[in-house]
Amino acid sequence: MKDLQAMLDSMEPADALARLLPLMQSLLSHLDEEARVQQVLRLLGNANDDEVGSMVNL
């Protein structure tokens, strides 16, 4: 895990996210809807309920 963190830390944030996105999509596709929503909410952190509600409805 430290190697992954070191590699991501050496990249620009937008580049790191672009590389992680396909992996995250693949992993999330293996979860049921409730678990997927919970993981997305964890990614959002302290977003207010209106923001979260609008994203879930996308």
HTML snippet that shows the backbone in 3Dmol.js (N, CA, C, O; Angstrom):
<script src="https://3Dmol.org/build/3Dmol-min.js"></script>
<div id="view" style="width:600px;height:400px;position:relative"></div>
<script>
const pdb = `
ATOM      1  N   MET A   1       0.819  -1.185   0.000  1.00  0.00           N
ATOM      2  CA  MET A   1       0.000   0.000   0.000  1.00  0.00           C
ATOM      3  C   MET A   1       0.872   1.261   0.000  1.00  0.00           C
ATOM      4  O   MET A   1       0.516   2.278  -0.595  1.00  0.00           O
ATOM      5  N   LYS A   2       2.015   1.172   0.676  1.00  0.00           N
ATOM      6  CA  LYS A   2       2.918   2.317   0.707  1.00  0.00           C
ATOM      7  C   LYS A   2       3.447   2.636  -0.680  1.00  0.00           C
ATOM      8  O   LYS A   2       3.627   3.804  -1.026  1.00  0.00           O
ATOM      9  N   ASP A   3       3.701   1.586  -1.490  1.00  0.00           N
ATOM     10  CA  ASP A   3       4.188   1.803  -2.849  1.00  0.00           C
ATOM     11  C   ASP A   3       3.148   2.537  -3.690  1.00  0.00           C
ATOM     12  O   ASP A   3       3.482   3.449  -4.446  1.00  0.00           O
ATOM     13  N   LEU A   4       1.894   2.135  -3.553  1.00  0.00           N
ATOM     14  CA  LEU A   4       0.818   2.789  -4.286  1.00  0.00           C
ATOM     15  C   LEU A   4       0.696   4.240  -3.859  1.00  0.00           C
ATOM     16  O   LEU A   4       0.569   5.125  -4.704  1.00  0.00           O
ATOM     17  N   GLN A   5       0.734   4.496  -2.558  1.00  0.00           N
ATOM     18  CA  GLN A   5       0.635   5.866  -2.057  1.00  0.00           C
ATOM     19  C   GLN A   5       1.799   6.711  -2.550  1.00  0.00           C
ATOM     20  O   GLN A   5       1.606   7.866  -2.929  1.00  0.00           O
ATOM     21  N   ALA A   6       2.999   6.156  -2.551  1.00  0.00           N
ATOM     22  CA  ALA A   6       4.174   6.889  -3.027  1.00  0.00           C
ATOM     23  C   ALA A   6       4.048   7.216  -4.509  1.00  0.00           C
ATOM     24  O   ALA A   6       4.400   8.315  -4.939  1.00  0.00           O
ATOM     25  N   MET A   7       3.547   6.265  -5.290  1.00  0.00           N
ATOM     26  CA  MET A   7       3.371   6.497  -6.714  1.00  0.00           C
ATOM     27  C   MET A   7       2.334   7.596  -6.952  1.00  0.00           C
ATOM     28  O   MET A   7       2.552   8.484  -7.776  1.00  0.00           O
ATOM     29  N   LEU A   8       1.215   7.540  -6.241  1.00  0.00           N
ATOM     30  CA  LEU A   8       0.176   8.557  -6.397  1.00  0.00           C
ATOM     31  C   LEU A   8       0.662   9.932  -5.935  1.00  0.00           C
ATOM     32  O   LEU A   8       0.331  10.949  -6.544  1.00  0.00           O
ATOM     33  N   ASP A   9       1.443   9.957  -4.862  1.00  0.00           N
ATOM     34  CA  ASP A   9       1.979  11.226  -4.352  1.00  0.00           C
ATOM     35  C   ASP A   9       2.927  11.888  -5.342  1.00  0.00           C
ATOM     36  O   ASP A   9       3.087  13.109  -5.328  1.00  0.00           O
ATOM     37  N   SER A  10       3.557  11.091  -6.199  1.00  0.00           N
ATOM     38  CA  SER A  10       4.506  11.652  -7.164  1.00  0.00           C
ATOM     39  C   SER A  10       3.807  12.212  -8.410  1.00  0.00           C
ATOM     40  O   SER A  10       4.452  12.837  -9.252  1.00  0.00           O
ATOM     41  N   MET A  11       2.502  11.993  -8.528  1.00  0.00           N
ATOM     42  CA  MET A  11       1.744  12.420  -9.704  1.00  0.00           C
ATOM     43  C   MET A  11       0.942  13.681  -9.407  1.00  0.00           C
ATOM     44  O   MET A  11       0.658  13.999  -8.252  1.00  0.00           O
ATOM     45  N   GLU A  12       0.587  14.384 -10.461  1.00  0.00           N
ATOM     46  CA  GLU A  12      -0.351  15.488 -10.323  1.00  0.00           C
ATOM     47  C   GLU A  12      -1.698  14.900  -9.911  1.00  0.00           C
ATOM     48  O   GLU A  12      -2.045  13.811 -10.368  1.00  0.00           O
ATOM     49  N   PRO A  13      -2.468  15.586  -9.063  1.00  0.00           N
ATOM     50  CA  PRO A  13      -3.751  15.051  -8.606  1.00  0.00           C
ATOM     51  C   PRO A  13      -4.689  14.635  -9.740  1.00  0.00           C
ATOM     52  O   PRO A  13      -5.313  13.576  -9.659  1.00  0.00           O
ATOM     53  N   ALA A  14      -4.799  15.437 -10.781  1.00  0.00           N
ATOM     54  CA  ALA A  14      -5.698  15.096 -11.881  1.00  0.00           C
ATOM     55  C   ALA A  14      -5.237  13.824 -12.588  1.00  0.00           C
ATOM     56  O   ALA A  14      -6.066  13.007 -12.990  1.00  0.00           O
ATOM     57  N   ASP A  15      -3.932  13.648 -12.744  1.00  0.00           N
ATOM     58  CA  ASP A  15      -3.398  12.444 -13.384  1.00  0.00           C
ATOM     59  C   ASP A  15      -3.634  11.211 -12.511  1.00  0.00           C
ATOM     60  O   ASP A  15      -4.001  10.147 -13.010  1.00  0.00           O
ATOM     61  N   ALA A  16      -3.423  11.366 -11.220  1.00  0.00           N
ATOM     62  CA  ALA A  16      -3.639  10.244 -10.303  1.00  0.00           C
ATOM     63  C   ALA A  16      -5.103   9.815 -10.328  1.00  0.00           C
ATOM     64  O   ALA A  16      -5.402   8.622 -10.371  1.00  0.00           O
ATOM     65  N   LEU A  17      -6.007  10.778 -10.301  1.00  0.00           N
ATOM     66  CA  LEU A  17      -7.432  10.442 -10.349  1.00  0.00           C
ATOM     67  C   LEU A  17      -7.812   9.795 -11.674  1.00  0.00           C
ATOM     68  O   LEU A  17      -8.615   8.863 -11.699  1.00  0.00           O
ATOM     69  N   ALA A  18      -7.253  10.273 -12.757  1.00  0.00           N
ATOM     70  CA  ALA A  18      -7.553   9.694 -14.068  1.00  0.00           C
ATOM     71  C   ALA A  18      -7.111   8.230 -14.135  1.00  0.00           C
ATOM     72  O   ALA A  18      -7.774   7.407 -14.765  1.00  0.00           O
ATOM     73  N   ARG A  19      -6.011   7.916 -13.497  1.00  0.00           N
ATOM     74  CA  ARG A  19      -5.533   6.527 -13.499  1.00  0.00           C
ATOM     75  C   ARG A  19      -6.320   5.653 -12.545  1.00  0.00           C
ATOM     76  O   ARG A  19      -6.491   4.458 -12.791  1.00  0.00           O
ATOM     77  N   LEU A  20      -6.805   6.241 -11.451  1.00  0.00           N
ATOM     78  CA  LEU A  20      -7.568   5.470 -10.471  1.00  0.00           C
ATOM     79  C   LEU A  20      -9.011   5.225 -10.905  1.00  0.00           C
ATOM     80  O   LEU A  20      -9.605   4.217 -10.522  1.00  0.00           O
ATOM     81  N   LEU A  21      -9.571   6.114 -11.684  1.00  0.00           N
ATOM     82  CA  LEU A  21     -10.981   6.036 -12.034  1.00  0.00           C
ATOM     83  C   LEU A  21     -11.383   4.689 -12.648  1.00  0.00           C
ATOM     84  O   LEU A  21     -12.348   4.089 -12.175  1.00  0.00           O
ATOM     85  N   PRO A  22     -10.698   4.190 -13.667  1.00  0.00           N
ATOM     86  CA  PRO A  22     -11.112   2.891 -14.222  1.00  0.00           C
ATOM     87  C   PRO A  22     -11.049   1.758 -13.194  1.00  0.00           C
ATOM     88  O   PRO A  22     -11.891   0.860 -13.194  1.00  0.00           O
ATOM     89  N   LEU A  23     -10.056   1.813 -12.334  1.00  0.00           N
ATOM     90  CA  LEU A  23      -9.944   0.789 -11.294  1.00  0.00           C
ATOM     91  C   LEU A  23     -11.092   0.886 -10.298  1.00  0.00           C
ATOM     92  O   LEU A  23     -11.663  -0.126  -9.891  1.00  0.00           O
ATOM     93  N   MET A  24     -11.420   2.108  -9.913  1.00  0.00           N
ATOM     94  CA  MET A  24     -12.520   2.318  -8.976  1.00  0.00           C
ATOM     95  C   MET A  24     -13.849   1.888  -9.594  1.00  0.00           C
ATOM     96  O   MET A  24     -14.676   1.273  -8.922  1.00  0.00           O
ATOM     97  N   GLN A  25     -14.056   2.211 -10.875  1.00  0.00           N
ATOM     98  CA  GLN A  25     -15.282   1.807 -11.550  1.00  0.00           C
ATOM     99  C   GLN A  25     -15.405   0.288 -11.567  1.00  0.00           C
ATOM    100  O   GLN A  25     -16.484  -0.256 -11.332  1.00  0.00           O
ATOM    101  N   SER A  26     -14.308  -0.384 -11.842  1.00  0.00           N
ATOM    102  CA  SER A  26     -14.324  -1.839 -11.874  1.00  0.00           C
ATOM    103  C   SER A  26     -14.646  -2.416 -10.500  1.00  0.00           C
ATOM    104  O   SER A  26     -15.470  -3.322 -10.378  1.00  0.00           O
ATOM    105  N   LEU A  27     -14.005  -1.896  -9.485  1.00  0.00           N
ATOM    106  CA  LEU A  27     -14.260  -2.387  -8.131  1.00  0.00           C
ATOM    107  C   LEU A  27     -15.687  -2.108  -7.690  1.00  0.00           C
ATOM    108  O   LEU A  27     -16.346  -2.983  -7.129  1.00  0.00           O
ATOM    109  N   LEU A  28     -16.167  -0.904  -7.938  1.00  0.00           N
ATOM    110  CA  LEU A  28     -17.525  -0.544  -7.527  1.00  0.00           C
ATOM    111  C   LEU A  28     -18.575  -1.372  -8.254  1.00  0.00           C
ATOM    112  O   LEU A  28     -19.644  -1.634  -7.703  1.00  0.00           O
ATOM    113  N   SER A  29     -18.286  -1.785  -9.474  1.00  0.00           N
ATOM    114  CA  SER A  29     -19.263  -2.568 -10.238  1.00  0.00           C
ATOM    115  C   SER A  29     -19.519  -3.938  -9.619  1.00  0.00           C
ATOM    116  O   SER A  29     -20.521  -4.579  -9.935  1.00  0.00           O
ATOM    117  N   HIS A  30     -18.631  -4.394  -8.745  1.00  0.00           N
ATOM    118  CA  HIS A  30     -18.787  -5.693  -8.100  1.00  0.00           C
ATOM    119  C   HIS A  30     -19.592  -5.611  -6.800  1.00  0.00           C
ATOM    120  O   HIS A  30     -19.870  -6.633  -6.174  1.00  0.00           O
ATOM    121  N   LEU A  31     -19.961  -4.406  -6.402  1.00  0.00           N
ATOM    122  CA  LEU A  31     -20.726  -4.219  -5.173  1.00  0.00           C
ATOM    123  C   LEU A  31     -22.203  -4.074  -5.479  1.00  0.00           C
ATOM    124  O   LEU A  31     -22.582  -3.690  -6.585  1.00  0.00           O
ATOM    125  N   ASP A  32     -23.043  -4.387  -4.485  1.00  0.00           N
ATOM    126  CA  ASP A  32     -24.465  -4.107  -4.670  1.00  0.00           C
ATOM    127  C   ASP A  32     -24.685  -2.601  -4.539  1.00  0.00           C
ATOM    128  O   ASP A  32     -23.786  -1.872  -4.118  1.00  0.00           O
ATOM    129  N   GLU A  33     -25.867  -2.146  -4.895  1.00  0.00           N
ATOM    130  CA  GLU A  33     -26.118  -0.709  -4.960  1.00  0.00           C
ATOM    131  C   GLU A  33     -25.886  -0.007  -3.628  1.00  0.00           C
ATOM    132  O   GLU A  33     -25.295   1.072  -3.589  1.00  0.00           O
ATOM    133  N   GLU A  34     -26.344  -0.608  -2.545  1.00  0.00           N
ATOM    134  CA  GLU A  34     -26.186   0.028  -1.231  1.00  0.00           C
ATOM    135  C   GLU A  34     -24.708   0.181  -0.863  1.00  0.00           C
ATOM    136  O   GLU A  34     -24.290   1.240  -0.395  1.00  0.00           O
ATOM    137  N   ALA A  35     -23.931  -0.861  -1.072  1.00  0.00           N
ATOM    138  CA  ALA A  35     -22.508  -0.802  -0.754  1.00  0.00           C
ATOM    139  C   ALA A  35     -21.804   0.212  -1.650  1.00  0.00           C
ATOM    140  O   ALA A  35     -20.911   0.927  -1.196  1.00  0.00           O
ATOM    141  N   ARG A  36     -22.202   0.277  -2.925  1.00  0.00           N
ATOM    142  CA  ARG A  36     -21.607   1.232  -3.867  1.00  0.00           C
ATOM    143  C   ARG A  36     -21.887   2.656  -3.413  1.00  0.00           C
ATOM    144  O   ARG A  36     -20.985   3.494  -3.414  1.00  0.00           O
ATOM    145  N   VAL A  37     -23.129   2.938  -3.025  1.00  0.00           N
ATOM    146  CA  VAL A  37     -23.487   4.282  -2.558  1.00  0.00           C
ATOM    147  C   VAL A  37     -22.698   4.627  -1.305  1.00  0.00           C
ATOM    148  O   VAL A  37     -22.222   5.753  -1.165  1.00  0.00           O
ATOM    149  N   GLN A  38     -22.554   3.671  -0.389  1.00  0.00           N
ATOM    150  CA  GLN A  38     -21.803   3.923   0.842  1.00  0.00           C
ATOM    151  C   GLN A  38     -20.340   4.270   0.533  1.00  0.00           C
ATOM    152  O   GLN A  38     -19.770   5.162   1.161  1.00  0.00           O
ATOM    153  N   GLN A  39     -19.744   3.581  -0.413  1.00  0.00           N
ATOM    154  CA  GLN A  39     -18.350   3.872  -0.773  1.00  0.00           C
ATOM    155  C   GLN A  39     -18.223   5.248  -1.418  1.00  0.00           C
ATOM    156  O   GLN A  39     -17.274   5.980  -1.137  1.00  0.00           O
ATOM    157  N   VAL A  40     -19.168   5.600  -2.275  1.00  0.00           N
ATOM    158  CA  VAL A  40     -19.138   6.928  -2.896  1.00  0.00           C
ATOM    159  C   VAL A  40     -19.314   8.006  -1.834  1.00  0.00           C
ATOM    160  O   VAL A  40     -18.636   9.033  -1.880  1.00  0.00           O
ATOM    161  N   LEU A  41     -20.205   7.789  -0.890  1.00  0.00           N
ATOM    162  CA  LEU A  41     -20.399   8.758   0.191  1.00  0.00           C
ATOM    163  C   LEU A  41     -19.131   8.911   1.025  1.00  0.00           C
ATOM    164  O   LEU A  41     -18.800  10.017   1.452  1.00  0.00           O
ATOM    165  N   ARG A  42     -18.426   7.818   1.256  1.00  0.00           N
ATOM    166  CA  ARG A  42     -17.159   7.905   1.984  1.00  0.00           C
ATOM    167  C   ARG A  42     -16.135   8.723   1.205  1.00  0.00           C
ATOM    168  O   ARG A  42     -15.350   9.465   1.797  1.00  0.00           O
ATOM    169  N   LEU A  43     -16.141   8.590  -0.117  1.00  0.00           N
ATOM    170  CA  LEU A  43     -15.230   9.384  -0.945  1.00  0.00           C
ATOM    171  C   LEU A  43     -15.534  10.870  -0.848  1.00  0.00           C
ATOM    172  O   LEU A  43     -14.628  11.703  -0.880  1.00  0.00           O
ATOM    173  N   LEU A  44     -16.817  11.195  -0.731  1.00  0.00           N
ATOM    174  CA  LEU A  44     -17.228  12.596  -0.682  1.00  0.00           C
ATOM    175  C   LEU A  44     -16.928  13.241   0.665  1.00  0.00           C
ATOM    176  O   LEU A  44     -16.853  14.466   0.764  1.00  0.00           O
ATOM    177  N   GLY A  45     -16.759  12.443   1.678  1.00  0.00           N
ATOM    178  CA  GLY A  45     -16.431  12.986   2.990  1.00  0.00           C
ATOM    179  C   GLY A  45     -17.578  13.743   3.609  1.00  0.00           C
ATOM    180  O   GLY A  45     -18.652  13.184   3.829  1.00  0.00           O
ATOM    181  N   ASN A  46     -17.359  15.011   3.893  1.00  0.00           N
ATOM    182  CA  ASN A  46     -18.332  15.822   4.615  1.00  0.00           C
ATOM    183  C   ASN A  46     -19.239  16.630   3.707  1.00  0.00           C
ATOM    184  O   ASN A  46     -19.661  17.721   4.089  1.00  0.00           O
ATOM    185  N   ALA A  47     -19.548  16.140   2.539  1.00  0.00           N
ATOM    186  CA  ALA A  47     -20.448  16.873   1.641  1.00  0.00           C
ATOM    187  C   ALA A  47     -21.816  16.988   2.303  1.00  0.00           C
ATOM    188  O   ALA A  47     -22.266  16.076   2.996  1.00  0.00           O
ATOM    189  N   ASN A  48     -22.464  18.124   2.076  1.00  0.00           N
ATOM    190  CA  ASN A  48     -23.783  18.273   2.695  1.00  0.00           C
ATOM    191  C   ASN A  48     -24.798  17.388   1.980  1.00  0.00           C
ATOM    192  O   ASN A  48     -24.544  16.916   0.872  1.00  0.00           O
ATOM    193  N   ASP A  49     -25.950  17.165   2.618  1.00  0.00           N
ATOM    194  CA  ASP A  49     -26.943  16.224   2.109  1.00  0.00           C
ATOM    195  C   ASP A  49     -27.471  16.602   0.738  1.00  0.00           C
ATOM    196  O   ASP A  49     -27.758  15.711  -0.062  1.00  0.00           O
ATOM    197  N   ASP A  50     -27.611  17.895   0.429  1.00  0.00           N
ATOM    198  CA  ASP A  50     -28.112  18.311  -0.877  1.00  0.00           C
ATOM    199  C   ASP A  50     -27.155  17.895  -1.984  1.00  0.00           C
ATOM    200  O   ASP A  50     -27.587  17.415  -3.032  1.00  0.00           O
ATOM    201  N   GLU A  51     -25.877  18.072  -1.762  1.00  0.00           N
ATOM    202  CA  GLU A  51     -24.882  17.673  -2.758  1.00  0.00           C
ATOM    203  C   GLU A  51     -24.897  16.177  -2.975  1.00  0.00           C
ATOM    204  O   GLU A  51     -24.841  15.703  -4.109  1.00  0.00           O
ATOM    205  N   VAL A  52     -24.973  15.431  -1.878  1.00  0.00           N
ATOM    206  CA  VAL A  52     -24.970  13.976  -1.963  1.00  0.00           C
ATOM    207  C   VAL A  52     -26.211  13.502  -2.673  1.00  0.00           C
ATOM    208  O   VAL A  52     -26.135  12.623  -3.531  1.00  0.00           O
ATOM    209  N   GLY A  53     -27.357  14.065  -2.333  1.00  0.00           N
ATOM    210  CA  GLY A  53     -28.605  13.661  -2.975  1.00  0.00           C
ATOM    211  C   GLY A  53     -28.588  13.905  -4.456  1.00  0.00           C
ATOM    212  O   GLY A  53     -29.089  13.078  -5.218  1.00  0.00           O
ATOM    213  N   SER A  54     -28.027  15.012  -4.893  1.00  0.00           N
ATOM    214  CA  SER A  54     -28.000  15.302  -6.316  1.00  0.00           C
ATOM    215  C   SER A  54     -27.045  14.369  -7.053  1.00  0.00           C
ATOM    216  O   SER A  54     -27.284  14.041  -8.215  1.00  0.00           O
ATOM    217  N   MET A  55     -25.963  13.934  -6.398  1.00  0.00           N
ATOM    218  CA  MET A  55     -25.024  13.024  -7.046  1.00  0.00           C
ATOM    219  C   MET A  55     -25.614  11.626  -7.146  1.00  0.00           C
ATOM    220  O   MET A  55     -25.422  10.942  -8.152  1.00  0.00           O
ATOM    221  N   VAL A  56     -26.332  11.195  -6.109  1.00  0.00           N
ATOM    222  CA  VAL A  56     -26.898   9.847  -6.112  1.00  0.00           C
ATOM    223  C   VAL A  56     -27.946   9.739  -7.211  1.00  0.00           C
ATOM    224  O   VAL A  56     -28.111   8.674  -7.805  1.00  0.00           O
ATOM    225  N   ASN A  57     -28.649  10.821  -7.486  1.00  0.00           N
ATOM    226  CA  ASN A  57     -29.701  10.804  -8.505  1.00  0.00           C
ATOM    227  C   ASN A  57     -29.154  10.846  -9.923  1.00  0.00           C
ATOM    228  O   ASN A  57     -29.916  10.696 -10.878  1.00  0.00           O
ATOM    229  N   LEU A  58     -27.841  11.049 -10.081  1.00  0.00           N
ATOM    230  CA  LEU A  58     -27.259  11.049 -11.420  1.00  0.00           C
ATOM    231  C   LEU A  58     -27.285   9.665 -11.909  1.00  0.00           C
ATOM    232  O   LEU A  58     -26.844   9.398 -13.027  1.00  0.00           O
TER     233      LEU A  58
END
`;
const viewer = $3Dmol.createViewer("view");
viewer.addModel(pdb, "pdb");
viewer.setStyle({}, {cartoon: {color: "spectrum"}});
viewer.zoomTo();
viewer.render();
</script>
